[in-house]
Amino acid sequence: MPRILFIVLILLSIIWGGSFYFIKILLEDFGPWTIAFLRSSFGLVTIVLIMLILRKPFELRKMPWVPLTIMALINTAIPWTFIAFSETRLSSSMASVLNATTPLWTIIVGIVFFSAATNRMQWLGIGMGLIGLIILLDISPVHIISVDLLGFVCMILATLCYAFGSQLSKRLLKGLSMYQITFCTLLIGALGSGSFALSLEYISISNLISWTNIAVLIGLGVFGSGIAYILFYYLVQNGSAEFATMVTYLVPGTAIIWGYTLLNEQVSWSLLVGLVFVLAGVFLSSRKQPDKVVDDPLLKNQKLKKQKAQTSKL
């Protein structure tokens, strides 16, 4: 595996881990819907510029706008708002660890709603992940649940949105390039979250033009929602999908470092132990079971004939 792929993987984990820190900073001046809108807008400008520079076709008339609208709301506007709201009640480190459960919820959604096939390893991984969630709740005789339950639930709802989005994308968005999907998703996400932001939240112009907020939005929108997608697909195309998804294991660690060093967030034992169980569950559920060896003489004879035919051609 080329060294550049590992560098990109680490860079991507730093960017996505920093997203939870950037959201925490923006919550001082903006509401959750506004943050989702600004994040989508900055990401949209980024992907438009990238598509123009690389001369990628937009083909707006050919876009399946109904499924794209459903996908955009489920994959961006709603979960990004949930994440921002959850961080008003949880630390950025806790939010990142809960976000790491997305692969587990994707499997569960596939089983319950899409009749997806499963194996024992996936069930074991789901069980490990659920144990991790219980540990993250930090149950004690004194406080019963030590974390804010509403923030905890909202973060889980965000991961469920991602889970539904990933399952639907396999079925609804075929034949579109990664650039087209990203562009349409961010466009609809910006329109959807922007309408709620203008209706429900107050947006201060002075906060919008603050250099600090602009710098943070560049980190969250340009890098976290624009360039990060390109880096991820670069890993998929030049490495493998399995290699690219390794970022799932790195993001909580980088997010915890961001929160500990820049926000002075406490790193509790329950957070670290819960993280271990969650990542162990993700690892187990993503492993492929080896193919079963069928002891059938007829199949063995067929394989031998194929091997002889191939060697005769050489």
C-alpha positions in Angstrom: 0.0 0.0 0.0 1.6 3.4 -1.0 2.6 5.7 1.8 0.5 8.5 0.4 -2.7 6.6 1.1 -1.8 6.4 4.8 -1.0 10.1 4.9 -4.4 10.9 3.3 -6.2 8.5 5.8 -4.6 10.3 8.8 -5.4 13.7 7.2 -9.0 12.7 6.7 -9.4 11.5 10.3 -8.0 14.8 11.5 -10.4 16.8 9.4 -13.5 14.8 10.4 -12.4 14.6 14.0 -12.0 18.4 14.0 -15.6 18.8 12.7 -17.0 18.1 16.2 -14.7 20.8 17.6 -15.7 23.3 15.0 -19.4 22.6 15.7 -18.8 23.2 19.4 -17.2 26.6 18.6 -20.0 27.7 16.3 -22.7 26.9 18.8 -21.6 29.9 20.8 -23.0 32.2 18.0 -25.4 30.0 15.9 -28.3 27.6 16.4 -28.2 23.9 15.1 -30.2 24.6 11.9 -28.0 27.6 11.1 -24.8 25.5 11.6 -26.2 22.8 9.2 -27.1 25.5 6.7 -23.7 27.2 6.8 -21.9 23.9 6.7 -23.8 22.8 3.6 -23.3 26.2 1.9 -19.5 26.3 2.4 -19.3 22.6 1.3 -21.5 23.4 -1.7 -19.3 26.3 -2.9 -16.2 24.0 -2.5 -17.7 21.2 -4.6 -18.9 23.6 -7.3 -15.4 25.0 -7.6 -13.8 21.6 -7.7 -16.3 20.4 -10.4 -15.6 23.5 -12.5 -11.8 23.2 -12.2 -11.9 19.4 -13.1 -14.6 20.1 -15.7 -17.0 17.5 -14.2 -20.5 17.6 -15.7 -23.4 18.8 -13.5 -26.2 17.5 -15.8 -28.9 19.0 -13.6 -31.8 18.0 -16.0 -30.9 14.4 -15.7 -30.8 14.4 -11.9 -33.5 12.2 -10.1 -34.5 15.1 -7.8 -37.1 13.3 -5.7 -34.8 10.6 -4.4 -31.9 13.1 -4.2 -34.1 15.4 -2.0 -35.0 12.4 0.3 -31.3 11.5 0.5 -30.1 15.0 1.1 -32.5 15.6 4.0 -31.7 12.2 5.6 -27.9 12.4 5.0 -27.1 16.1 5.6 -29.8 18.6 6.9 -31.4 16.4 9.6 -28.4 14.5 11.0 -26.1 17.6 10.9 -28.8 19.5 12.9 -29.1 16.6 15.4 -25.3 16.5 15.8 -25.1 20.3 16.5 -28.0 20.1 19.0 -26.5 17.1 20.8 -23.3 19.1 21.2 -25.2 21.7 23.2 -25.6 19.0 25.8 -22.7 16.6 25.2 -18.9 17.0 24.8 -17.5 16.9 21.3 -15.6 13.8 22.3 -18.8 11.9 23.4 -20.5 13.0 20.1 -17.7 11.6 18.0 -17.7 8.3 19.8 -21.5 7.9 19.4 -21.1 8.9 15.7 -18.7 5.9 15.3 -21.7 3.6 15.9 -23.1 4.5 12.4 -21.8 1.2 10.8 -23.6 -0.8 13.4 -26.9 1.0 13.0 -26.5 0.6 9.2 -26.5 -3.1 9.6 -29.5 -3.0 12.0 -31.5 -0.8 9.6 -30.7 -3.2 6.7 -31.9 -6.1 8.7 -35.2 -4.5 10.0 -36.2 -2.5 6.9 -34.5 -4.0 3.9 -34.3 -7.7 4.7 -30.5 -7.7 4.5 -28.7 -11.0 5.1 -26.6 -11.2 8.2 -24.1 -13.6 9.8 -22.9 -14.4 13.3 -20.0 -12.1 13.2 -22.3 -9.1 12.5 -24.6 -10.1 15.4 -21.6 -10.3 17.7 -20.4 -6.9 16.5 -23.8 -5.4 17.2 -23.8 -6.9 20.7 -20.4 -5.4 21.4 -21.5 -2.0 20.2 -24.6 -2.0 22.4 -22.4 -2.9 25.4 -20.3 0.1 24.4 -23.3 2.4 24.4 -24.4 1.2 27.8 -20.9 1.9 29.1 -21.0 5.4 27.5 -24.2 6.1 29.5 -21.9 5.9 32.6 -24.6 4.3 34.7 -24.0 4.7 38.5 -26.1 4.2 41.7 -26.0 7.9 42.4 -26.9 9.5 39.1 -28.3 6.5 37.3 -27.3 8.0 33.9 -24.4 10.5 34.1 -24.6 11.8 30.6 -27.4 14.0 29.2 -30.0 11.6 27.9 -31.6 14.0 25.3 -28.2 14.8 23.8 -27.3 11.1 23.8 -30.6 10.2 22.0 -30.2 13.0 19.4 -26.8 11.8 18.5 -28.1 8.3 18.1 -30.9 9.7 15.9 -28.2 11.3 13.7 -26.4 8.0 13.2 -29.7 6.4 12.4 -30.2 9.0 9.7 -26.8 8.1 8.2 -27.7 4.5 8.4 -31.0 5.0 6.5 -29.1 7.3 4.0 -26.5 4.7 3.2 -29.0 1.9 2.7 -31.2 4.2 0.5 -28.2 5.4 -1.6 -27.5 1.9 -2.7 -31.0 1.6 -4.1 -31.9 5.1 -5.3 -28.7 6.8 -6.6 -27.4 4.5 -9.3 -25.5 5.9 -12.3 -24.4 9.2 -10.7 -20.8 10.3 -10.1 -19.5 11.1 -6.6 -19.3 14.7 -7.6 -22.9 14.9 -8.8 -24.2 13.2 -5.6 -22.1 15.5 -3.4 -23.2 18.6 -5.2 -26.9 17.8 -5.2 -26.8 16.6 -1.6 -25.2 19.8 -0.4 -27.4 22.0 -2.5 -30.7 20.4 -1.2 -29.2 20.2 2.3 -28.4 23.9 2.3 -31.9 24.8 1.0 -33.7 22.6 3.5 -31.7 23.5 6.6 -31.6 27.2 5.5 -35.4 27.4 5.4 -35.6 26.1 9.0 -32.8 28.3 10.1 -34.5 31.4 8.8 -37.8 30.4 10.3 -36.7 29.2 13.7 -33.4 30.8 14.6 -31.9 34.3 14.7 -28.9 34.9 12.5 -26.6 37.8 13.5 -24.8 39.5 10.6 -22.0 40.5 12.9 -21.5 36.8 13.8 -21.5 35.8 10.1 -18.8 38.2 9.2 -16.6 37.4 12.2 -13.2 36.3 11.1 -13.1 33.6 13.7 -16.4 32.1 12.6 -15.4 32.3 9.0 -12.2 30.4 9.7 -14.1 27.8 11.7 -16.7 27.5 8.8 -13.8 26.9 6.4 -12.7 24.1 8.6 -16.2 22.6 8.9 -17.6 23.3 5.5 -14.8 23.6 3.0 -12.6 20.9 4.5 -15.1 18.8 6.6 -17.9 18.7 4.0 -16.2 19.4 0.7 -12.6 18.3 0.5 -13.1 15.4 2.9 -15.5 13.7 0.5 -12.9 13.9 -2.3 -10.2 12.5 0.0 -12.5 9.7 1.1 -13.3 8.7 -2.5 -9.6 9.0 -3.4 -8.9 6.3 -0.7 -11.6 4.1 -2.2 -10.4 4.4 -5.7 -6.7 4.2 -5.1 -6.7 1.9 -2.1 -9.9 0.0 -1.4 -13.3 0.5 0.3 -12.1 -1.5 3.3 -9.0 0.7 3.6 -11.1 3.9 3.3 -13.5 2.8 6.1 -10.5 2.5 8.5 -11.1 6.2 9.0 -14.0 5.2 11.3 -11.5 3.9 13.9 -9.3 7.0 13.7 -11.9 9.8 13.9 -13.0 9.4 17.5 -9.4 9.4 18.6 -8.6 12.6 16.7 -11.8 14.2 18.0 -10.9 13.3 21.6 -7.5 15.0 21.0 -9.2 18.1 19.6 -11.6 18.3 22.5 -9.0 17.6 25.2 -6.4 20.0 23.9 -8.6 22.9 22.7 -11.8 22.7 24.7 -10.3 21.2 28.0 -12.9 18.4 27.8 -12.4 15.6 30.4 -11.6 12.1 29.1 -13.4 9.7 31.4 -12.8 6.0 31.8 -16.3 5.3 30.5 -15.6 7.2 27.3 -12.4 5.3 26.6 -13.8 1.9 27.5 -17.0 2.6 25.6 -15.0 3.6 22.6 -13.1 0.3 22.7 -16.3 -1.7 22.7 -17.9 0.4 20.0 -14.9 0.1 17.7 -14.5 -3.6 18.4 -18.2 -4.0 17.5 -17.6 -2.1 14.2 -14.5 -4.2 13.4 -16.3 -7.5 14.1 -19.4 -6.6 12.1 -17.4 -5.5 9.1 -15.4 -8.7 8.9 -16.2 -11.1 6.1 -16.8 -14.7 7.1 -14.6 -17.2 5.1 -16.3 -19.1 2.4 -17.4 -22.6 3.5 -15.5 -25.5 2.0 -17.9 -27.9 0.3 -16.6 -31.4 0.3 -18.3 -32.4 -3.0 -16.4 -34.8 -5.4 -18.3 -33.5 -8.4 -17.3 -29.9 -7.6 -13.7 -31.0 -7.1 -13.7 -32.7 -10.5 -15.1 -29.6 -12.1 -12.4 -27.4 -10.5 -9.7 -29.9 -11.7 -11.0 -29.8 -15.2 -10.9 -25.9 -15.2 -7.4 -25.9 -13.9 -6.2 -28.3 -16.6 -7.9 -26.3 -19.3 -6.2 -23.1 -18.0 -2.8 -24.7 -17.9 -3.2 -26.1 -21.4 -3.8 -22.6 -22.7 -0.5 -21.4 -21.2 
